[in-house]
Amino acid sequence: MRPANIPQAQQQMQKLLARKIPGRKATKVKEHRNRANTIADVLYRRFQVGPYQYQLKHMQWYLTTQTQNLKPSTQYRHWLTIRYIINALEKDNQWEPNLKGSWQQPTKKDIG
């Protein structure tokens, strides 16, 4: 279902991530949920789509345009939130390899 407005897009995001973010609700989970609401807001304003209509191009656009002026550590936090979103959408195996960029910290697999 396509949301009719920004609050509906944010509500869909909260439902999507309700049980998908590991950890205690009072810690980083709250930060990821707030960041996910911001992502839902920005993507709805730009593309008029909600979380269930996201495509890889929407995630790539967000990471390249909306995080470019942020500190690397903040870019990384946005990338982690995007990972939770695509995991909740069950697209992580298909999309994550295409979401590599300066916002991602290298893993051991990438190094050696």
FISEFI-849538 format. One record per atom (N, C-alpha, C): residue number from 1; residue in one letter; atom name; x, y, z. Coordinates in Angstrom, 1 decimal. Layout:
% residues N
{k->NUM, r->A, a->CA, east->X, north->Y, up->Z}
...
This chain:
% residues 112
{k->1, r->M, a->N, east->0.8, north->-1.2, up->0.0}
{k->1, r->M, a->CA, east->0.0, north->0.0, up->0.0}
{k->1, r->M, a->C, east->0.9, north->1.3, up->0.0}
{k->2, r->R, a->N, east->0.6, north->2.1, up->-0.9}
{k->2, r->R, a->CA, east->1.4, north->3.4, up->-1.0}
{k->2, r->R, a->C, east->0.9, north->4.4, up->0.0}
{k->3, r->P, a->N, east->1.7, north->5.0, up->0.8}
{k->3, r->P, a->CA, east->1.3, north->6.0, up->1.7}
{k->3, r->P, a->C, east->0.8, north->7.2, up->1.0}
{k->4, r->A, a->N, east->-0.2, north->7.9, up->1.7}
{k->4, r->A, a->CA, east->-0.8, north->9.1, up->1.1}
{k->4, r->A, a->C, east->-0.1, north->10.4, up->1.6}
{k->5, r->N, a->N, east->0.7, north->10.2, up->2.6}
{k->5, r->N, a->CA, east->1.4, north->11.4, up->3.2}
{k->5, r->N, a->C, east->2.6, north->11.0, up->4.0}
{k->6, r->I, a->N, east->3.4, north->11.9, up->4.5}
{k->6, r->I, a->CA, east->4.6, north->11.7, up->5.2}
{k->6, r->I, a->C, east->4.3, north->10.9, up->6.5}
{k->7, r->P, a->N, east->3.3, north->11.3, up->7.3}
{k->7, r->P, a->CA, east->3.1, north->10.5, up->8.5}
{k->7, r->P, a->C, east->2.7, north->9.1, up->8.3}
{k->8, r->Q, a->N, east->2.0, north->8.8, up->7.2}
{k->8, r->Q, a->CA, east->1.7, north->7.4, up->6.9}
{k->8, r->Q, a->C, east->3.0, north->6.7, up->6.5}
{k->9, r->A, a->N, east->3.9, north->7.3, up->5.7}
{k->9, r->A, a->CA, east->5.2, north->6.7, up->5.3}
{k->9, r->A, a->C, east->6.0, north->6.4, up->6.6}
{k->10, r->Q, a->N, east->6.0, north->7.3, up->7.6}
{k->10, r->Q, a->CA, east->6.7, north->7.1, up->8.8}
{k->10, r->Q, a->C, east->6.1, north->6.0, up->9.6}
{k->11, r->Q, a->N, east->4.8, north->5.9, up->9.6}
{k->11, r->Q, a->CA, east->4.1, north->4.8, up->10.4}
{k->11, r->Q, a->C, east->4.4, north->3.5, up->9.8}
{k->12, r->Q, a->N, east->4.4, north->3.4, up->8.4}
{k->12, r->Q, a->CA, east->4.8, north->2.1, up->7.8}
{k->12, r->Q, a->C, east->6.2, north->1.7, up->8.1}
{k->13, r->M, a->N, east->7.1, north->2.7, up->8.2}
{k->13, r->M, a->CA, east->8.5, north->2.4, up->8.5}
{k->13, r->M, a->C, east->8.6, north->1.9, up->9.9}
{k->14, r->Q, a->N, east->7.8, north->2.4, up->10.9}
{k->14, r->Q, a->CA, east->7.9, north->1.9, up->12.2}
{k->14, r->Q, a->C, east->7.3, north->0.5, up->12.3}
{k->15, r->K, a->N, east->6.3, north->0.2, up->11.6}
{k->15, r->K, a->CA, east->5.7, north->-1.2, up->11.5}
{k->15, r->K, a->C, east->6.7, north->-2.1, up->10.9}
{k->16, r->L, a->N, east->7.4, north->-1.7, up->9.9}
{k->16, r->L, a->CA, east->8.4, north->-2.5, up->9.2}
{k->16, r->L, a->C, east->9.5, north->-2.9, up->10.1}
{k->17, r->L, a->N, east->10.0, north->-1.9, up->10.9}
{k->17, r->L, a->CA, east->11.2, north->-2.2, up->11.7}
{k->17, r->L, a->C, east->10.8, north->-2.6, up->13.1}
{k->18, r->A, a->N, east->9.6, north->-2.8, up->13.4}
{k->18, r->A, a->CA, east->9.1, north->-3.0, up->14.8}
{k->18, r->A, a->C, east->10.0, north->-4.1, up->15.5}
{k->19, r->R, a->N, east->10.2, north->-5.2, up->14.9}
{k->19, r->R, a->CA, east->11.0, north->-6.3, up->15.6}
{k->19, r->R, a->C, east->12.3, north->-6.7, up->14.8}
{k->20, r->K, a->N, east->12.7, north->-5.8, up->13.9}
{k->20, r->K, a->CA, east->13.8, north->-6.2, up->13.1}
{k->20, r->K, a->C, east->15.1, north->-5.6, up->13.6}
{k->21, r->I, a->N, east->15.1, north->-4.6, up->14.5}
{k->21, r->I, a->CA, east->16.4, north->-4.0, up->14.9}
{k->21, r->I, a->C, east->16.7, north->-4.7, up->16.3}
{k->22, r->P, a->N, east->17.9, north->-5.3, up->16.3}
{k->22, r->P, a->CA, east->18.3, north->-6.0, up->17.6}
{k->22, r->P, a->C, east->18.8, north->-5.0, up->18.6}
{k->23, r->G, a->N, east->18.7, north->-5.4, up->19.8}
{k->23, r->G, a->CA, east->19.2, north->-4.5, up->20.9}
{k->23, r->G, a->C, east->18.1, north->-4.0, up->21.8}
{k->24, r->R, a->N, east->18.5, north->-3.3, up->22.8}
{k->24, r->R, a->CA, east->17.5, north->-2.7, up->23.8}
{k->24, r->R, a->C, east->16.8, north->-1.5, up->23.2}
{k->25, r->K, a->N, east->15.6, north->-1.4, up->23.5}
{k->25, r->K, a->CA, east->14.7, north->-0.4, up->22.9}
{k->25, r->K, a->C, east->15.2, north->1.0, up->23.4}
{k->26, r->A, a->N, east->15.8, north->1.1, up->24.5}
{k->26, r->A, a->CA, east->16.2, north->2.4, up->25.1}
{k->26, r->A, a->C, east->17.6, north->2.9, up->24.5}
{k->27, r->T, a->N, east->18.3, north->2.1, up->23.8}
{k->27, r->T, a->CA, east->19.6, north->2.5, up->23.3}
{k->27, r->T, a->C, east->19.6, north->2.8, up->21.9}
{k->28, r->K, a->N, east->20.4, north->2.2, up->21.1}
{k->28, r->K, a->CA, east->20.6, north->2.5, up->19.7}
{k->28, r->K, a->C, east->19.4, north->2.2, up->18.9}
{k->29, r->V, a->N, east->18.5, north->1.4, up->19.3}
{k->29, r->V, a->CA, east->17.3, north->1.1, up->18.6}
{k->29, r->V, a->C, east->16.5, north->2.4, up->18.4}
{k->30, r->K, a->N, east->16.4, north->3.2, up->19.4}
{k->30, r->K, a->CA, east->15.7, north->4.5, up->19.3}
{k->30, r->K, a->C, east->16.3, north->5.4, up->18.2}
{k->31, r->E, a->N, east->17.6, north->5.4, up->18.2}
{k->31, r->E, a->CA, east->18.3, north->6.2, up->17.2}
{k->31, r->E, a->C, east->18.1, north->5.7, up->15.8}
{k->32, r->H, a->N, east->18.1, north->4.4, up->15.6}
{k->32, r->H, a->CA, east->17.8, north->3.9, up->14.3}
{k->32, r->H, a->C, east->16.4, north->4.1, up->13.9}
{k->33, r->R, a->N, east->15.4, north->4.0, up->14.8}
{k->33, r->R, a->CA, east->14.0, north->4.3, up->14.5}
{k->33, r->R, a->C, east->13.8, north->5.8, up->14.1}
{k->34, r->N, a->N, east->14.5, north->6.7, up->14.8}
{k->34, r->N, a->CA, east->14.4, north->8.1, up->14.5}
{k->34, r->N, a->C, east->15.0, north->8.4, up->13.1}
{k->35, r->R, a->N, east->16.2, north->7.8, up->12.9}
{k->35, r->R, a->CA, east->16.8, north->7.9, up->11.6}
{k->35, r->R, a->C, east->16.0, north->7.3, up->10.5}
{k->36, r->A, a->N, east->15.4, north->6.2, up->10.7}
{k->36, r->A, a->CA, east->14.5, north->5.6, up->9.7}
{k->36, r->A, a->C, east->13.3, north->6.5, up->9.4}
{k->37, r->N, a->N, east->12.8, north->7.1, up->10.4}
{k->37, r->N, a->CA, east->11.7, north->8.1, up->10.1}
{k->37, r->N, a->C, east->12.2, north->9.2, up->9.2}
{k->38, r->T, a->N, east->13.4, north->9.7, up->9.5}
{k->38, r->T, a->CA, east->13.9, north->10.8, up->8.6}
{k->38, r->T, a->C, east->14.1, north->10.3, up->7.2}
{k->39, r->I, a->N, east->14.6, north->9.0, up->7.1}
{k->39, r->I, a->CA, east->14.8, north->8.4, up->5.7}
{k->39, r->I, a->C, east->13.4, north->8.3, up->5.0}
{k->40, r->A, a->N, east->12.4, north->7.9, up->5.8}
{k->40, r->A, a->CA, east->11.1, north->7.7, up->5.2}
{k->40, r->A, a->C, east->10.5, north->9.1, up->4.7}
{k->41, r->D, a->N, east->10.8, north->10.1, up->5.6}
{k->41, r->D, a->CA, east->10.3, north->11.5, up->5.2}
{k->41, r->D, a->C, east->11.0, north->12.0, up->4.0}
{k->42, r->V, a->N, east->12.3, north->11.8, up->3.9}
{k->42, r->V, a->CA, east->13.1, north->12.4, up->2.7}
{k->42, r->V, a->C, east->12.7, north->11.6, up->1.5}
{k->43, r->L, a->N, east->12.6, north->10.3, up->1.6}
{k->43, r->L, a->CA, east->12.2, north->9.5, up->0.4}
{k->43, r->L, a->C, east->10.8, north->9.7, up->-0.1}
{k->44, r->Y, a->N, east->9.9, north->10.0, up->0.9}
{k->44, r->Y, a->CA, east->8.5, north->10.3, up->0.4}
{k->44, r->Y, a->C, east->8.5, north->11.6, up->-0.2}
{k->45, r->R, a->N, east->9.2, north->12.6, up->0.3}
{k->45, r->R, a->CA, east->9.2, north->13.9, up->-0.3}
{k->45, r->R, a->C, east->9.7, north->13.9, up->-1.7}
{k->46, r->R, a->N, east->10.8, north->13.1, up->-1.9}
{k->46, r->R, a->CA, east->11.4, north->13.1, up->-3.2}
{k->46, r->R, a->C, east->10.7, north->12.2, up->-4.2}
{k->47, r->F, a->N, east->10.3, north->11.0, up->-3.8}
{k->47, r->F, a->CA, east->9.8, north->9.9, up->-4.7}
{k->47, r->F, a->C, east->8.3, north->9.6, up->-4.5}
{k->48, r->Q, a->N, east->7.7, north->10.1, up->-3.4}
{k->48, r->Q, a->CA, east->6.3, north->9.7, up->-3.1}
{k->48, r->Q, a->C, east->6.1, north->8.2, up->-3.0}
{k->49, r->V, a->N, east->7.1, north->7.6, up->-2.3}
{k->49, r->V, a->CA, east->7.0, north->6.1, up->-2.0}
{k->49, r->V, a->C, east->7.1, north->5.9, up->-0.5}
{k->50, r->G, a->N, east->6.5, north->4.8, up->-0.1}
{k->50, r->G, a->CA, east->6.7, north->4.4, up->1.3}
{k->50, r->G, a->C, east->7.7, north->3.2, up->1.4}
{k->51, r->P, a->N, east->8.0, north->2.7, up->2.6}
{k->51, r->P, a->CA, east->9.0, north->1.7, up->2.8}
{k->51, r->P, a->C, east->8.7, north->0.4, up->1.9}
{k->52, r->Y, a->N, east->7.5, north->0.0, up->1.7}
{k->52, r->Y, a->CA, east->7.2, north->-1.2, up->1.0}
{k->52, r->Y, a->C, east->7.4, north->-1.0, up->-0.5}
{k->53, r->Q, a->N, east->7.5, north->0.2, up->-1.0}
{k->53, r->Q, a->CA, east->7.8, north->0.5, up->-2.4}
{k->53, r->Q, a->C, east->9.2, north->0.8, up->-2.7}
{k->54, r->Y, a->N, east->10.1, north->0.8, up->-1.7}
{k->54, r->Y, a->CA, east->11.5, north->1.2, up->-1.9}
{k->54, r->Y, a->C, east->12.1, north->0.3, up->-2.9}
{k->55, r->Q, a->N, east->13.0, north->0.9, up->-3.7}
{k->55, r->Q, a->CA, east->13.8, north->0.1, up->-4.7}
{k->55, r->Q, a->C, east->15.3, north->0.5, up->-4.4}
{k->56, r->L, a->N, east->16.2, north->-0.3, up->-4.9}
{k->56, r->L, a->CA, east->17.6, north->-0.1, up->-4.7}
{k->56, r->L, a->C, east->18.0, north->1.4, up->-5.1}
{k->57, r->K, a->N, east->17.4, north->1.9, up->-6.1}
{k->57, r->K, a->CA, east->17.8, north->3.3, up->-6.6}
{k->57, r->K, a->C, east->17.4, north->4.3, up->-5.5}
{k->58, r->H, a->N, east->16.4, north->4.1, up->-4.7}
{k->58, r->H, a->CA, east->16.0, north->5.0, up->-3.7}
{k->58, r->H, a->C, east->17.1, north->5.0, up->-2.5}
{k->59, r->M, a->N, east->17.5, north->3.8, up->-2.2}
{k->59, r->M, a->CA, east->18.5, north->3.7, up->-1.1}
{k->59, r->M, a->C, east->19.9, north->4.3, up->-1.6}
{k->60, r->Q, a->N, east->20.2, north->4.0, up->-2.8}
{k->60, r->Q, a->CA, east->21.5, north->4.6, up->-3.4}
{k->60, r->Q, a->C, east->21.4, north->6.1, up->-3.4}
{k->61, r->W, a->N, east->20.2, north->6.7, up->-3.9}
{k->61, r->W, a->CA, east->20.1, north->8.1, up->-3.9}
{k->61, r->W, a->C, east->20.2, north->8.7, up->-2.6}
{k->62, r->Y, a->N, east->19.6, north->8.1, up->-1.6}
{k->62, r->Y, a->CA, east->19.6, north->8.7, up->-0.2}
{k->62, r->Y, a->C, east->21.1, north->8.7, up->0.3}
{k->63, r->L, a->N, east->21.8, north->7.6, up->0.1}
{k->63, r->L, a->CA, east->23.1, north->7.5, up->0.7}
{k->63, r->L, a->C, east->24.1, north->8.5, up->0.0}
{k->64, r->T, a->N, east->23.9, north->8.6, up->-1.3}
{k->64, r->T, a->CA, east->24.8, north->9.5, up->-2.1}
{k->64, r->T, a->C, east->24.5, north->11.0, up->-2.0}
{k->65, r->T, a->N, east->23.3, north->11.3, up->-1.9}
{k->65, r->T, a->CA, east->22.9, north->12.8, up->-1.9}
{k->65, r->T, a->C, east->22.6, north->13.3, up->-0.5}
{k->66, r->Q, a->N, east->22.0, north->12.5, up->0.4}
{k->66, r->Q, a->CA, east->21.6, north->13.1, up->1.7}
{k->66, r->Q, a->C, east->22.6, north->12.9, up->2.8}
{k->67, r->T, a->N, east->23.7, north->12.1, up->2.6}
{k->67, r->T, a->CA, east->24.7, north->11.9, up->3.6}
{k->67, r->T, a->C, east->26.0, north->12.5, up->3.2}
{k->68, r->Q, a->N, east->26.1, north->13.1, up->2.0}
{k->68, r->Q, a->CA, east->27.4, north->13.5, up->1.5}
{k->68, r->Q, a->C, east->28.1, north->14.6, up->2.3}
{k->69, r->N, a->N, east->27.3, north->15.4, up->3.0}
{k->69, r->N, a->CA, east->27.9, north->16.5, up->3.8}
{k->69, r->N, a->C, east->28.1, north->16.1, up->5.3}
{k->70, r->L, a->N, east->27.8, north->14.9, up->5.6}
{k->70, r->L, a->CA, east->27.9, north->14.4, up->7.0}
{k->70, r->L, a->C, east->29.3, north->13.9, up->7.3}
{k->71, r->K, a->N, east->29.6, north->13.8, up->8.6}
{k->71, r->K, a->CA, east->30.9, north->13.2, up->9.0}
{k->71, r->K, a->C, east->30.9, north->11.7, up->8.7}
{k->72, r->P, a->N, east->32.0, north->11.1, up->8.4}
{k->72, r->P, a->CA, east->32.0, north->9.7, up->8.1}
{k->72, r->P, a->C, east->31.4, north->8.8, up->9.1}
{k->73, r->S, a->N, east->31.5, north->9.1, up->10.4}
{k->73, r->S, a->CA, east->30.9, north->8.3, up->11.4}
{k->73, r->S, a->C, east->29.3, north->8.4, up->11.3}
{k->74, r->T, a->N, east->28.8, north->9.6, up->11.0}
{k->74, r->T, a->CA, east->27.4, north->9.8, up->10.8}
{k->74, r->T, a->C, east->26.9, north->9.1, up->9.5}
{k->75, r->Q, a->N, east->27.7, north->9.2, up->8.5}
{k->75, r->Q, a->CA, east->27.3, north->8.5, up->7.2}
{k->75, r->Q, a->C, east->27.2, north->7.0, up->7.5}
{k->76, r->Y, a->N, east->28.1, north->6.5, up->8.3}
{k->76, r->Y, a->CA, east->28.1, north->5.0, up->8.6}
{k->76, r->Y, a->C, east->26.8, north->4.7, up->9.4}
{k->77, r->R, a->N, east->26.4, north->5.5, up->10.3}
{k->77, r->R, a->CA, east->25.2, north->5.2, up->11.1}
{k->77, r->R, a->C, east->24.0, north->5.2, up->10.1}
{k->78, r->H, a->N, east->23.9, north->6.1, up->9.2}
{k->78, r->H, a->CA, east->22.8, north->6.1, up->8.2}
{k->78, r->H, a->C, east->22.9, north->4.8, up->7.4}
{k->79, r->W, a->N, east->24.1, north->4.4, up->7.0}
{k->79, r->W, a->CA, east->24.2, north->3.2, up->6.2}
{k->79, r->W, a->C, east->23.7, north->2.0, up->7.0}
{k->80, r->L, a->N, east->24.0, north->1.9, up->8.3}
{k->80, r->L, a->CA, east->23.6, north->0.8, up->9.2}
{k->80, r->L, a->C, east->22.0, north->0.8, up->9.2}
{k->81, r->T, a->N, east->21.4, north->2.0, up->9.3}
{k->81, r->T, a->CA, east->20.0, north->2.1, up->9.4}
{k->81, r->T, a->C, east->19.4, north->1.6, up->8.1}
{k->82, r->I, a->N, east->20.0, north->2.0, up->7.0}
{k->82, r->I, a->CA, east->19.6, north->1.5, up->5.6}
{k->82, r->I, a->C, east->19.7, north->-0.1, up->5.6}
{k->83, r->R, a->N, east->20.7, north->-0.6, up->6.2}
{k->83, r->R, a->CA, east->20.9, north->-2.1, up->6.2}
{k->83, r->R, a->C, east->19.7, north->-2.7, up->7.0}
{k->84, r->Y, a->N, east->19.3, north->-2.1, up->8.1}
{k->84, r->Y, a->CA, east->18.2, north->-2.7, up->8.8}
{k->84, r->Y, a->C, east->16.9, north->-2.6, up->8.0}
{k->85, r->I, a->N, east->16.7, north->-1.5, up->7.3}
{k->85, r->I, a->CA, east->15.5, north->-1.4, up->6.4}
{k->85, r->I, a->C, east->15.5, north->-2.4, up->5.3}
{k->86, r->I, a->N, east->16.6, north->-2.6, up->4.6}
{k->86, r->I, a->CA, east->16.6, north->-3.6, up->3.5}
{k->86, r->I, a->C, east->16.6, north->-5.0, up->4.1}
{k->87, r->N, a->N, east->17.1, north->-5.2, up->5.3}
{k->87, r->N, a->CA, east->16.9, north->-6.5, up->5.9}
{k->87, r->N, a->C, east->15.5, north->-6.8, up->6.2}
{k->88, r->A, a->N, east->14.8, north->-5.8, up->6.8}
{k->88, r->A, a->CA, east->13.3, north->-5.9, up->7.1}
{k->88, r->A, a->C, east->12.5, north->-6.2, up->5.8}
{k->89, r->L, a->N, east->13.0, north->-5.6, up->4.7}
{k->89, r->L, a->CA, east->12.3, north->-5.8, up->3.4}
{k->89, r->L, a->C, east->12.7, north->-7.1, up->2.7}
{k->90, r->E, a->N, east->13.6, north->-7.8, up->3.4}
{k->90, r->E, a->CA, east->14.2, north->-9.1, up->2.9}
{k->90, r->E, a->C, east->14.8, north->-8.9, up->1.5}
{k->91, r->K, a->N, east->15.5, north->-7.8, up->1.3}
{k->91, r->K, a->CA, east->16.2, north->-7.5, up->0.1}
{k->91, r->K, a->C, east->17.7, north->-7.4, up->0.3}
{k->92, r->D, a->N, east->18.2, north->-7.8, up->1.5}
{k->92, r->D, a->CA, east->19.6, north->-7.6, up->1.8}
{k->92, r->D, a->C, east->20.6, north->-8.3, up->0.9}
{k->93, r->N, a->N, east->20.2, north->-9.5, up->0.6}
{k->93, r->N, a->CA, east->21.2, north->-10.3, up->-0.3}
{k->93, r->N, a->C, east->21.3, north->-9.7, up->-1.7}
{k->94, r->Q, a->N, east->20.2, north->-9.1, up->-2.2}
{k->94, r->Q, a->CA, east->20.3, north->-8.5, up->-3.5}
{k->94, r->Q, a->C, east->20.8, north->-7.1, up->-3.5}
{k->95, r->W, a->N, east->20.5, north->-6.3, up->-2.5}
{k->95, r->W, a->CA, east->20.8, north->-4.9, up->-2.5}
{k->95, r->W, a->C, east->22.1, north->-4.5, up->-1.9}
{k->96, r->E, a->N, east->22.5, north->-5.2, up->-0.8}
{k->96, r->E, a->CA, east->23.6, north->-4.8, up->0.0}
{k->96, r->E, a->C, east->24.9, north->-4.7, up->-0.8}
{k->97, r->P, a->N, east->25.2, north->-5.7, up->-1.7}
{k->97, r->P, a->CA, east->26.4, north->-5.6, up->-2.5}
{k->97, r->P, a->C, east->26.5, north->-4.3, up->-3.4}
{k->98, r->N, a->N, east->25.3, north->-3.7, up->-3.7}
{k->98, r->N, a->CA, east->25.2, north->-2.5, up->-4.5}
{k->98, r->N, a->C, east->25.2, north->-1.2, up->-3.7}
{k->99, r->L, a->N, east->25.3, north->-1.4, up->-2.4}
{k->99, r->L, a->CA, east->25.2, north->-0.2, up->-1.5}
{k->99, r->L, a->C, east->26.6, north->0.1, up->-0.9}
{k->100, r->K, a->N, east->27.6, north->-0.3, up->-1.5}
{k->100, r->K, a->CA, east->29.0, north->0.0, up->-1.0}
{k->100, r->K, a->C, east->29.4, north->1.4, up->-1.4}
{k->101, r->G, a->N, east->30.0, north->2.1, up->-0.5}
{k->101, r->G, a->CA, east->30.5, north->3.4, up->-0.8}
{k->101, r->G, a->C, east->31.3, north->4.0, up->0.4}
{k->102, r->S, a->N, east->31.6, north->5.2, up->0.4}
{k->102, r->S, a->CA, east->32.4, north->5.9, up->1.4}
{k->102, r->S, a->C, east->31.8, north->5.8, up->2.8}
{k->103, r->W, a->N, east->30.5, north->5.6, up->2.8}
{k->103, r->W, a->CA, east->29.7, north->5.6, up->4.1}
{k->103, r->W, a->C, east->29.9, north->4.2, up->4.8}
{k->104, r->Q, a->N, east->30.4, north->3.2, up->4.1}
{k->104, r->Q, a->CA, east->30.6, north->1.9, up->4.7}
{k->104, r->Q, a->C, east->32.0, north->1.7, up->5.2}
{k->105, r->Q, a->N, east->32.1, north->1.3, up->6.4}
{k->105, r->Q, a->CA, east->33.4, north->0.9, up->7.0}
{k->105, r->Q, a->C, east->33.8, north->-0.4, up->6.4}
{k->106, r->P, a->N, east->35.1, north->-0.6, up->6.0}
{k->106, r->P, a->CA, east->35.5, north->-1.8, up->5.5}
{k->106, r->P, a->C, east->35.4, north->-3.0, up->6.5}
{k->107, r->T, a->N, east->35.1, north->-4.1, up->6.0}
{k->107, r->T, a->CA, east->35.0, north->-5.3, up->6.8}
{k->107, r->T, a->C, east->36.3, north->-6.2, up->6.6}
{k->108, r->K, a->N, east->36.5, north->-7.2, up->7.4}
{k->108, r->K, a->CA, east->37.6, north->-8.1, up->7.2}
{k->108, r->K, a->C, east->37.6, north->-8.7, up->5.8}
{k->109, r->K, a->N, east->36.4, north->-9.0, up->5.3}
{k->109, r->K, a->CA, east->36.3, north->-9.7, up->4.0}
{k->109, r->K, a->C, east->36.7, north->-8.7, up->2.9}
{k->110, r->D, a->N, east->36.4, north->-7.4, up->3.1}
{k->110, r->D, a->CA, east->36.8, north->-6.4, up->2.1}
{k->110, r->D, a->C, east->38.3, north->-6.2, up->2.1}
{k->111, r->I, a->N, east->39.0, north->-6.3, up->3.3}
{k->111, r->I, a->CA, east->40.4, north->-6.0, up->3.4}
{k->111, r->I, a->C, east->41.2, north->-7.2, up->2.9}
{k->112, r->G, a->N, east->40.9, north->-8.4, up->3.3}
{k->112, r->G, a->CA, east->41.8, north->-9.5, up->3.0}
{k->112, r->G, a->C, east->41.1, north->-10.6, up->2.5}
